[in-house]
Amino acid sequence: MADIRFQSLEDGEVADIWYALGGAAARHPDHFKSLMDAAFSELLDRRGQGLNPWLEARFRPFRLADSKEDAEANLEQGPDVSDAPR
């Protein structure tokens, strides 16, 4: 059964909500995970077996950019070597 919260939204808009909530849900699972899961469930109901390839094609450019930004942020912060064995 479709979730009424997503009724007036196109598939792409629901996918954007799901993707945007991913980072927030990782940081604050108690608050955002249920909405992220609901958005994913809605997408699965709408797209079925074709969902994963569709999401991959839709978000590949974002994921590559996000991964690059994450890698650069990790390099700037540097590893915590204070507890590293010598």
C-alpha angles and dihedrals in degrees: 000000000000119000109244091217090069099037098109095041128095120235092257092053092051089048091051090052091049093049094046091050092053095083094042092049091051091054098037109022095165091061109032107024096083093052091045090051091048091052091049092048089051091051091048091051091050101040104027117183092355093063101093097051090044092051091045092053093044098049104029093101091049094047092052092050092044091049091051092050091048091050092049091048090050091051092049092051092043125205120297101246097168092101097034116124116251 
